[in-house]
């Protein structure tokens, strides 16, 4: 019995064409990789009653449920509606599933809700970015990590967002133990020195990791109230010329990052190769073709960077 399926619509709706004829797999977005455990009950029901009983955890922190009969797609969309609503995914019409599968799930490390090294709430920021960019058909990959340890491997993404802090030093609480100085030298960049019985921080060498804060026994070092980030760009894997993302802007604020990402979608629409296979062209190759300066012009349009922000003059990958 034949099944009349529009595969373009199917894939846009976040279902995958699989090797098994007539079968598909639903992809579940989890922005920031964080969700309430109650949603597992629905995913289990879909997998066991409509799929092959398995769930694949993707590298982008989502879920993929294979073995679903394509004729059951409308039913699956109804079943996963509570998950979509619970994760506050933007939707055009309820019970119709995901309105796009292009923009990849925004992934994040566990963040400062759990990790003592993280400088910010990665999941919350990821969810904020998700609301700004989804739905969209372009394949932009974004990852957030709480500190320069980069547990999420943000430098393998189009946009990597690395948490920074400007450590605040209270000399009156300092007991001259030099634990922070030794730790910075061993685990970071050696941005701290000990002079006249007090610690001096070299801003130019400081990467904002916050290692000094965690190591101080008296609380002389604290994280800044302002949240800062390092934005790295155009990392990629793939068939040809894989590379790590390079520093674009240091000490950048949250709102500027969101605006830069949105501006980048405009840049993609302007320069993407319309004849690329499946209508896809990795953003990094667009930047390679137009040049960094043209990308920077589009990305920074109407962006009001803070006084501390340091933009890279030029990048050569």
N, C-alpha and C positions, 0 to 999 in steps of 0.2 A: 504494500500500500504506500503510495507516494505521499510526501508531505510538501506542501507549497510554503517554503520559508524564505523570507527576504533576509539574507544573511547580513546585509548592511544595517538593516534595522535591528537585527538580533545583536550584533556586536556593539552598536551604539547604545543599546539597552543594557550593556555590561554582561551579556552572555557570550560565551566563547564557542566557536566552531571547533569541534573535537575530532579525533581520529575515528571515533565510532559513529557510523552513519545514523542520523536521526537523533543523536544524543548531543546535549550541550552541557555547559558548566556555568553556574552563576558566580559572579565575582562580587564580594561584599566589601564595600569601603569602610574603613575604620580610621578616620582622621586622627593623627597623633598616636595611633596604635593603642588607644585606651577606650574601654567601654565597660558598661555594667555587665556583670556575669549573667544576669537574667536573659540576655539576648542569646546565650548559647542554647537555650531550650528550643528556640525557633530554628536555629541553624541545625540542630540535631534532628528536629522533625523533618526539615527539608531533605537532609542527607539520607535519613533512614527510610522515609516514606516515598520520596520522589527521586532520590539519587541512588548511588551505589553503596551508600553507608559510610562513605569516607569524606573527610574534609582536608583540604590542603591549605597549610598556612603559607602565605606568599612572602617573598622577600620584602614586599612593601607593607607588611603588617596588616594585610587584609586576609580574607578567606575565600577559597574557591571550592565550590561543591560540584563535583562531576557526576556524570551518569544520569542526567535529567533528560527525560523525553521532551523533545522540542514542543510537542503539543501541550505540555503542561506549563509553558512559560507564563501565560496569564495567571494561572493559579499560584505559581511561585512568587510572582510580583505582589499578589495580594498577601501571601504569607509573610513576606519579608517587610511589609509596610511598617509594622511596629519597630523594627530595627532601624529602618531609614529615619523614622520620626524620632526615635530615641537618641540617635546619633546626630540629629538635627541636620541631615543632608538636604540641601536645596533640591526642590522637586517642582515640576510643572503641574502635574496632576497626581493626586493620590492613587495608590494601587496600580501604578503603571511602571514601577521600578525606577531605575536610575535613568535620568534624561541624557546622560553622556557617559562614555567610558574613556574618553581621551585623556584628560588630565589625570595623571597617576595619583594614587592615594598619597596624601601628605604624611610622611613618616616621621617619627620622633623617638628619641631615647626616653627613658622613664622620667627624667626631669627632677626638679627639686622637691616634688611631693614625696620622693623616696630617696633619691641619691644625695649624699652630703656634698658631693663635688659640683653638682649642677648649680648654675647661677640663675635659672629662671624656670618657670612652669612651661615646659616644652609642649605638652599636650594642649594646653589652653591656647598657646600661640598657633599651633598647628590647626586647631579648630577655627581660629579666627581667619587664617589664610584660606582654609577650605571654604568658608562662607563667601569670601571675596572672589574666588576663582572658579568655583564649580557651580554649574556645569560648563565645560569647555571641551572642544574636540581636539585641542592640541596636546601633544604628549610631553608636557613639561614635568620634570621630576624635581621634587622639593623635599629636603630632609632637614630636621632640626636636632641639634645636640646641645646639651646643657653646658658643656665646657670643652676646652681644647683636647680633652682625651678622645673626643669624637667617636663615641661608641656606636653611633648610627652610620658611620662612614659617610659623612655629609660631603666629603670631597670627591665622591663618585657620582654626584648629582649635578643637575643644571644649576640649581641654587642650593647651597649649603649654608645653614644659619647656625653659627657657633656662638654660644653664650659667653659674654664677657662681664666683668665687673671692674669698676675702678676702686681698688681697695682703699679704705679710709683708715688712717693711722692716728691713734690717740697716744701720744708720747708719754702721757702721765700714767697710762696703764702698762707701759712697757717695762719689763724687768731686765732687759739687756741679755736675755738668754740666747738670742740669735737663732732660735729654732726656725724662724721664718726665713732668715738669710740662708741657712744651710739647706733648707727644704727647697727654696727657690733655685739654688745652684744645682741641686741634685735632680729635681723633678721638673724644672721649668727653664727659665732663660737667664738666671743670674741677674735679675733686675734689681735685687736688693743688696745694699752694702751697709756696713756698720761703721758709722763715723761719730766720734765724740759721744759715745755711749748711747746713740740713737740710730734707728734704722732709716735709711734714705732710699727712696724708690725712684728708679730711672724710668720715666713714663715712656720714653722711646723704645725701651727694651721690654717693657711690661706687656704681656699678652692678655692680661685680664682674667687669668685662670682662677684666681681665688685660693690658690694653694696656701698662701700666707695666712688667710683667714682661718682655714681649718687647722693649721698647725700651731697657732698662737695659744698658749695655755692661759692667758689672762684676758683675752678679748681685746687686745690693743688694736688688732686688725678686724675690720668689719666690712661687709659688702656694701657697695653704694646703693642708695635708694633708687637712683636712676638705673634702668636696664639698658645695657649696651650689647651690641652684637658685632661679630665679624661676618660679613657676607662674602662667601666664596662662590665662584661661578664657572660654569661650563665644564664640569667634570663629566666623564662618560665611560661606559664600557662599550660593548658592541663589537661588530665584525672588524672595523678598521680604525686605526689610530685611537685606541683607548688612552685616557689621560686623567690626571687628577685636577680638580678645580683649583683655581688660583685666587688669591686675595683680591677682592674688588674694592670693598670699603671696610675700614676698621672703625670701631666706636660709633656704629650707626644705630639709630633708634628703630623701634618697632614699626611705627607708622610709615617711615620712609621705605622700609623693606617691602611692606605690602604694596605701596604705590609703585615701586620699581618693578615688582613682579607683574602688576597689572599693565604697566607701560610696556613690558616685554611682550605681552600678548598682542598689543598693537604693532609692535616691531615685527613679530612673526607674520602677522597678516599682511604686512607691507612687503616682506622680502621672501617669504617661503616659496620654494620651487613648486609651482602648481602641477608640474608633470612628475613629481616624485612618486615612486610606487606607493599605492594605497593612500595617496594624498599626505604622506608623512615625510617630514624631513627634520632630523634632529636639530634642535636649536643651536647646538654647538657648531654644526656645519654652516648654518646661516651666518653666525658670527665670523667664522673663518672666511666666508665669502665676502661679506660686507666690510669686515674689519672691526676691530675693537672700538675705535673712535666713533663709528657710526652707531654701534650698539649702545655705547655710553651716552651718546646724545639722546637717543630715544628713551633709554632707561631712566635718565635723570630729569626728564621733562617734568616741570612743575613740582619737583621734589625739593622740599625745604630741609636740607640736612642740618643737623646740630653743629655747634661750633667745634666740637671735638672730632667730628667725622673726618677721616683721612681717605680720600679717593685715590686709587692707583692711577697714575698718569698714563701708563701703558702696560699691556699684558702680552707676553709672548709665550704661548703654550709650547 
